[in-house]
Amino acid sequence: MDHDKVNEFLGRFVSDLSATEAAGLTVIGLRLGLYKALAEGPATPGRFAERTGLHERYLTEWLRGQAAGGYASYDSATGEFFLTAEQAFCLADPNGPNVAAAFLLALGMLRAEPQITEAFRTGAGFGWHEHDEDVVHGCDAFYRPGYVAALVPNWIPALDGVDAKLTAGGRVADLGCGLGSSSVLIAEAYPRTTVVGVDYHAGSIELARKKSAAAGLTDRVSFEVATAQTFSGTGYDLITMFDCLHDMGDPVGAARRVREALAPDGTWLLVEPFTADTVEGTFDVIGRAYYSGSTFLCVPNALSQPGGWALGAQAGEAAIREVATQAGFTRFRRAAETPFNLIYEIRP
């Protein structure tokens, strides 16, 4: 046994343990608005308590923990804690990366550990709708900034002719819409286009309708409780799926229904997690995060549905292309990519 390698492994363990435990502090900061409050300016724990109306002793420990992890900064000369512009953008700006919401999602999914552990023994599924509500709220809050940054500015323009169609006035179905953020963004960007958001989870659809109403879009955005295999309507110019095909028990059935519902010259915009086609190509920090999420969320959800598929969050381009091909699509290309996602244009 190489003791240097043992120490190297223990160093990795300490880093992982501290990050895991710190996830709770990050969620506390999100729930209590502490990052937004700290972004207002430097403060000692006492002044921060005055600013927030919260208990100084708890805030002291929280602030020190944030600085220890690089999620806040500290001036030893003044005893003040503060956020740099970069930290504030990532933690306090809801239209920035909003990384704190990712920890809300992570802690929410980990609450199902007893059920997922038992599923290893039984092979039973566990649907998204069965998880703690922090899962759907954290997912929406974390993914929305990415859609704001890329969906309308980059992904839709990367599709052949779609931007012009939606500008003139098109019809869109947004499958697996969750709380409706993507549906609303598309409608806001294209005032002549109508959007139907679809999700099998009635609770999410209820919240999506409220979001649409708050944005004043009920005349052009509607929502339907249905699966990707059973949603209504035909003649859509664009059908979208964001990070959800791999969660389905029957992705080929969903793809076939998409093909039926598209107009003859319509387009399927499919966004899936970034990954490689080889197993070893997924062995990096992003792959590790996706495998954890997939074990708790994606695979259990797929196994809870009929169909017999469980692609998981690290299904590569070849696997996704095979699904599209089995469904009868003849045109498939990678239209864009980000460090976290692959964006496909699929056409009949």
C-alpha positions in Angstrom: 0.0 0.0 0.0 1.3 3.5 -1.0 0.7 5.8 2.0 1.2 8.9 -0.2 -1.8 7.7 -2.2 -3.7 7.0 0.9 -3.1 10.6 2.1 -4.1 11.8 -1.4 -7.3 10.0 -1.2 -8.0 11.3 2.3 -7.4 14.8 1.1 -10.1 14.2 -1.5 -12.4 12.8 1.2 -11.9 15.9 3.4 -12.8 18.1 0.5 -15.9 16.1 -0.3 -17.0 16.0 3.3 -16.6 19.7 3.9 -18.5 20.5 0.7 -21.3 18.1 1.6 -21.8 19.6 5.0 -21.5 23.1 3.7 -24.4 22.5 1.4 -26.7 23.0 4.4 -25.1 26.4 5.1 -25.6 27.4 1.4 -29.3 26.5 1.5 -29.7 28.5 4.8 -28.1 31.5 3.0 -30.6 31.1 0.1 -33.7 30.7 2.3 -32.9 33.6 4.6 -31.6 35.9 1.8 -28.2 36.1 3.5 -26.3 36.3 0.2 -28.4 39.2 -1.0 -28.0 41.0 2.3 -24.2 40.5 2.3 -24.1 41.8 -1.3 -25.3 45.1 0.0 -21.9 45.8 1.5 -19.2 44.6 4.0 -20.3 43.9 7.6 -19.1 42.5 10.8 -21.3 39.8 12.3 -22.9 42.3 14.6 -23.7 44.7 11.8 -24.9 41.9 9.7 -27.3 40.9 12.5 -28.6 44.4 12.6 -29.0 44.4 8.8 -30.8 41.0 8.7 -32.6 41.0 12.0 -31.2 37.5 12.7 -29.2 36.0 15.6 -25.6 37.2 15.7 -24.0 34.1 17.0 -25.5 31.9 14.3 -24.5 34.5 11.7 -21.0 34.5 12.9 -20.6 30.8 12.4 -22.3 31.0 9.0 -20.1 33.9 7.8 -16.9 32.2 8.9 -17.9 29.0 7.2 -18.7 30.9 4.0 -15.3 32.6 4.0 -13.6 29.3 4.7 -15.2 27.7 1.7 -14.6 30.7 -0.7 -18.3 31.6 -0.8 -17.6 34.9 1.0 -14.5 37.1 1.6 -13.0 38.4 4.8 -11.0 41.5 5.7 -8.9 40.7 8.8 -8.1 44.4 9.3 -11.7 45.4 9.8 -13.3 42.1 10.8 -15.8 42.5 8.0 -17.2 39.9 5.7 -18.2 40.7 2.1 -19.0 39.3 -1.3 -16.8 40.1 -4.3 -18.6 41.0 -7.5 -18.1 37.5 -8.8 -19.4 35.9 -5.6 -22.4 38.2 -5.6 -23.2 37.4 -9.2 -23.1 33.6 -8.6 -24.9 33.6 -5.2 -27.0 36.7 -4.9 -28.2 37.5 -8.4 -31.3 35.4 -9.3 -30.4 35.9 -13.0 -26.8 34.9 -12.4 -25.8 31.2 -12.1 -27.8 31.1 -8.8 -25.6 28.2 -7.6 -27.3 28.2 -4.1 -30.4 26.8 -5.7 -28.4 23.8 -6.9 -27.8 22.9 -3.3 -31.5 23.3 -2.5 -32.1 20.7 -5.3 -29.3 18.5 -3.9 -30.5 18.5 -0.3 -34.0 17.9 -1.5 -33.1 14.8 -3.5 -30.9 13.4 -0.6 -34.0 13.4 1.7 -35.1 10.4 -0.4 -32.0 8.4 0.5 -33.9 5.7 2.5 -36.3 5.1 -0.4 -33.6 5.0 -3.0 -31.5 2.7 -0.8 -34.5 0.3 -0.6 -34.9 0.6 -4.4 -31.5 -0.8 -4.9 -32.8 -4.0 -3.3 -36.2 -4.1 -5.0 -35.6 -2.4 -8.3 -38.7 -0.2 -7.7 -39.0 3.2 -9.2 -39.4 6.5 -7.4 -41.0 9.4 -9.4 -40.0 13.0 -9.4 -43.4 13.8 -7.9 -42.6 11.7 -4.9 -39.5 13.8 -3.9 -39.4 16.6 -1.4 -40.8 19.8 -2.9 -37.4 21.4 -2.7 -36.4 19.3 -5.7 -38.8 20.9 -8.1 -38.2 24.4 -6.7 -34.5 24.0 -6.6 -34.4 22.6 -10.1 -36.4 25.5 -11.5 -34.4 28.2 -9.7 -31.1 26.6 -10.8 -31.9 25.9 -14.4 -33.8 29.1 -15.2 -30.7 31.4 -15.3 -29.2 29.0 -17.9 -32.3 29.3 -20.0 -32.2 33.1 -19.7 -28.6 33.2 -20.8 -28.8 30.7 -23.7 -32.2 29.6 -24.8 -33.3 32.6 -26.8 -29.9 34.2 -27.5 -28.2 31.0 -28.6 -30.1 27.8 -28.8 -33.1 28.8 -30.8 -31.1 30.8 -33.3 -28.8 27.8 -33.8 -31.8 25.9 -35.2 -32.5 26.1 -39.0 -35.2 28.7 -39.6 -36.9 28.4 -36.2 -36.2 31.9 -35.0 -37.9 33.4 -38.1 -40.9 31.1 -37.6 -41.4 32.1 -34.0 -40.9 35.7 -34.8 -43.6 35.6 -37.4 -45.9 33.6 -35.1 -45.5 29.9 -34.4 -46.8 27.2 -32.2 -44.6 25.6 -29.5 -45.0 22.7 -27.2 -42.7 22.6 -24.2 -42.6 19.1 -22.8 -41.5 18.4 -19.3 -41.9 22.1 -18.6 -41.8 21.8 -14.8 -42.7 25.1 -13.2 -42.9 26.8 -16.7 -39.9 29.0 -16.7 -38.8 27.9 -20.2 -42.4 28.2 -21.6 -42.6 31.8 -20.3 -39.2 32.8 -21.6 -40.1 31.6 -25.1 -43.4 33.4 -25.1 -41.8 36.6 -23.8 -39.2 36.5 -26.5 -41.7 35.8 -29.3 -44.9 37.9 -28.8 -46.7 36.4 -31.8 -46.0 32.8 -30.8 -48.3 30.6 -28.6 -46.8 28.0 -26.2 -48.3 25.0 -24.5 -46.3 23.7 -21.5 -46.7 20.0 -20.6 -45.8 18.1 -17.5 -47.1 14.9 -15.9 -46.8 16.5 -12.4 -50.1 18.4 -11.6 -48.4 20.3 -8.8 -45.8 21.7 -11.1 -48.4 22.7 -13.7 -50.4 24.6 -11.0 -47.3 26.6 -10.2 -46.5 27.1 -13.9 -50.0 28.6 -14.5 -49.4 31.1 -11.7 -46.0 32.0 -13.2 -47.6 32.6 -16.6 -50.4 34.7 -15.0 -47.9 36.8 -13.1 -46.1 37.5 -16.4 -49.4 38.5 -18.1 -49.1 35.7 -20.7 -52.3 33.7 -20.1 -53.5 34.7 -23.6 -50.6 33.0 -25.3 -49.3 30.4 -22.8 -51.4 27.4 -21.6 -50.5 24.3 -19.6 -51.5 20.7 -19.8 -51.1 17.8 -17.3 -50.0 15.0 -19.6 -47.0 12.8 -20.4 -44.6 13.3 -23.3 -46.3 10.2 -24.9 -49.9 11.5 -24.5 -49.8 15.4 -24.9 -52.4 16.9 -27.2 -52.1 18.8 -30.4 -50.4 18.6 -33.8 -48.8 21.0 -36.3 -46.3 22.4 -33.8 -43.4 24.4 -35.4 -41.2 23.7 -32.4 -41.3 21.1 -29.6 -38.8 21.5 -26.8 -37.5 19.1 -24.1 -35.0 20.4 -21.6 -33.1 17.8 -19.6 -36.0 15.4 -19.3 -35.9 12.8 -22.1 -33.4 10.7 -20.2 -35.8 10.7 -17.2 -38.5 8.9 -19.1 -39.4 5.2 -19.0 -40.4 5.2 -22.7 -38.2 7.8 -24.5 -38.9 6.2 -27.9 -42.6 6.5 -27.3 -42.2 10.1 -26.4 -40.0 10.7 -29.5 -42.7 9.0 -31.7 -45.4 11.3 -30.2 -43.1 14.3 -30.9 -42.8 13.3 -34.5 -46.6 12.9 -34.9 -47.2 16.3 -33.3 -44.7 18.3 -35.3 -45.6 20.1 -38.5 -44.0 18.6 -41.6 -41.2 21.2 -41.4 -41.2 21.3 -37.6 -38.2 21.0 -35.3 -37.5 19.1 -32.0 -35.2 21.0 -29.8 -33.7 18.5 -27.4 -31.4 19.6 -24.6 -29.6 16.8 -22.6 -26.8 16.8 -20.1 -23.2 17.1 -21.5 -21.5 13.7 -21.7 -19.3 11.5 -23.7 -20.2 8.3 -25.5 -17.7 6.2 -23.6 -18.0 5.3 -19.9 -14.4 6.5 -19.2 -15.2 9.8 -20.9 -17.7 10.7 -18.2 -15.2 10.3 -15.3 -14.8 14.0 -14.4 -16.3 16.3 -11.9 -19.3 17.1 -14.1 -20.0 13.4 -14.7 -19.7 12.7 -11.0 -22.4 15.3 -10.3 -24.7 14.0 -13.0 -24.3 10.4 -11.9 -25.3 11.3 -8.3 -28.4 13.2 -9.6 -29.2 10.4 -12.0 -29.1 7.8 -9.3 -31.5 9.8 -7.0 -33.7 11.3 -9.7 -33.4 10.3 -13.3 -33.1 6.5 -13.1 -35.7 6.0 -10.3 -38.2 8.2 -12.2 -37.7 6.2 -15.4 -38.1 2.9 -13.5 -41.3 4.2 -12.0 -42.8 4.5 -15.5 -43.8 1.9 -18.1 -41.4 1.4 -21.0 -38.4 -0.4 -19.7 -35.8 2.3 -20.5 -33.6 4.1 -18.0 -31.1 6.1 -20.0 -29.8 8.1 -17.0 -28.3 11.6 -17.1 -25.1 10.4 -18.8 -26.6 8.9 -21.9 -24.3 10.0 -24.7 -25.1 11.4 -28.1 -25.1 8.0 -29.8 -27.8 6.7 -27.4 -29.9 9.8 -27.9 -29.5 9.5 -31.7 -30.7 5.9 -31.5 -33.8 7.0 -29.7 -34.6 9.5 -32.4 -33.8 7.0 -35.2 -36.1 4.4 -33.7 -38.9 7.0 -33.6 -38.5 7.6 -37.3 -36.6 10.9 -37.4 -34.1 11.2 -40.3 -32.2 14.4 -39.4 -30.2 14.7 -36.2 -27.4 17.1 -35.4 -25.7 18.7 -32.5 -26.6 22.4 -32.9 -24.8 23.8 -29.8 -23.2 22.9 -26.5 -22.3 24.3 -23.2 -20.1 22.9 -20.4 -23.2 21.3 -19.0 -25.5 20.6 -21.9 -25.7 19.2 -25.4 -28.3 20.9 -27.7 -29.7 18.8 -30.5 -31.8 19.7 -33.6 -34.0 16.8 -34.6 -36.3 16.9 -37.6 -38.6 14.5 -39.4 
